[in-house]
Amino acid sequence: MPNPSLKIRRVTGSLGAEVTGVDLVGLSESVFADIHQAHLDYEVLFFPVLQLLGSTKPSFQVIEDGPDSPNEADYWPTDVTWAADS
């Protein structure tokens, strides 16, 4: 049975889609199949998980990586593409 609240929206012209309107816990086989097909079609899927944590609007995080700052960089990609060139 299709999930009418499931939305899959292309993010860029060649790669990626945003998936909304789905509870990732206890997916039905049909919803899993739809998400799997979207993964095959778009290669990268983005899920707005911050809404699950209570966020109501977009936000950003400032990352500082120094001796007196918390290790926030530990939660970001290991290729450090987010870091400014030194």
Backbone torsions as a table, in degrees:
resi	resn	phi	psi	omega
1	MET	NA	124.1	-178.1
2	PRO	-64.6	150.7	177.3
3	ASN	-99.3	107.3	-175.9
4	PRO	-67.0	-19.9	-180.0
5	SER	-86.2	-12.3	178.3
6	LEU	-67.9	124.7	178.3
7	LYS	-126.0	133.1	176.8
8	ILE	-125.2	117.1	-174.6
9	ARG	-123.4	125.0	177.1
10	ARG	-59.1	135.9	-179.2
11	VAL	-94.7	-43.7	179.4
12	THR	-128.8	175.7	-179.5
13	GLY	-68.7	-28.4	-173.5
14	SER	-123.7	-13.0	-174.1
15	LEU	-155.5	129.8	169.4
16	GLY	99.9	144.8	175.4
17	ALA	-146.6	148.0	176.1
18	GLU	-95.8	134.0	179.7
19	VAL	-111.7	123.8	179.0
20	THR	-133.2	167.6	174.3
21	GLY	76.0	24.8	-179.0
22	VAL	-137.2	140.9	173.7
23	ASP	-93.0	117.1	-175.0
24	LEU	-76.3	-7.0	177.1
25	VAL	-91.5	124.0	177.4
26	GLY	70.1	45.4	179.4
27	LEU	-62.5	141.0	172.0
28	SER	-74.3	162.0	179.7
29	GLU	-61.5	-36.8	-178.0
30	SER	-70.4	-39.7	178.4
31	VAL	-68.8	-41.6	175.9
32	PHE	-58.0	-43.2	179.5
33	ALA	-62.5	-39.9	178.0
34	ASP	-64.3	-43.3	179.2
35	ILE	-67.8	-39.7	177.4
36	HIS	-61.6	-42.9	178.5
37	GLN	-64.5	-39.1	176.9
38	ALA	-62.1	-39.1	177.7
39	HIS	-62.6	-41.8	177.3
40	LEU	-65.4	-38.6	-177.5
41	ASP	-73.9	-42.0	-171.2
42	TYR	-109.0	-11.7	176.6
43	GLU	70.9	-35.2	178.6
44	VAL	-130.0	129.9	178.1
45	LEU	-118.2	140.2	178.5
46	PHE	-114.3	128.5	177.4
47	PHE	-113.6	128.9	-178.6
48	PRO	-76.9	73.3	-175.5
49	VAL	-71.0	-18.9	179.4
50	LEU	-63.6	-27.7	176.0
51	GLN	-63.4	-34.0	177.9
52	LEU	-65.5	-26.2	-179.3
53	LEU	-92.0	6.8	175.8
54	GLY	99.3	2.3	179.8
55	SER	-70.3	137.5	178.9
56	THR	-113.0	-6.0	178.6
57	LYS	-150.7	160.2	179.1
58	PRO	-60.7	151.8	178.5
59	SER	-145.3	174.2	175.9
60	PHE	-139.8	164.3	-178.5
61	GLN	-127.1	132.6	175.6
62	VAL	-90.4	126.9	-178.0
63	ILE	-106.5	123.7	173.6
64	GLU	-117.2	134.8	-179.8
65	ASP	-127.6	88.4	-179.1
66	GLY	-146.3	177.6	-176.0
67	PRO	-64.3	-26.0	-178.2
68	ASP	-105.7	9.6	-179.4
69	SER	-110.2	154.8	177.0
70	PRO	-67.0	163.0	-177.1
71	ASN	-81.8	54.6	179.6
72	GLU	-63.1	-28.1	-178.8
73	ALA	-65.4	-17.9	179.9
74	ASP	-64.7	-18.9	-177.0
75	TYR	-97.9	6.3	-177.4
76	TRP	-112.1	166.6	-177.2
77	PRO	-54.3	143.6	-176.8
78	THR	-73.2	-12.1	178.2
79	ASP	-82.8	1.9	179.3
80	VAL	45.2	39.2	176.8
81	THR	-64.3	-17.8	179.4
82	TRP	-80.1	-16.5	-173.3
83	ALA	-82.1	141.5	175.1
84	ALA	-69.8	145.5	177.0
85	ASP	-64.2	139.4	179.0
86	SER	-100.6	NA	NA
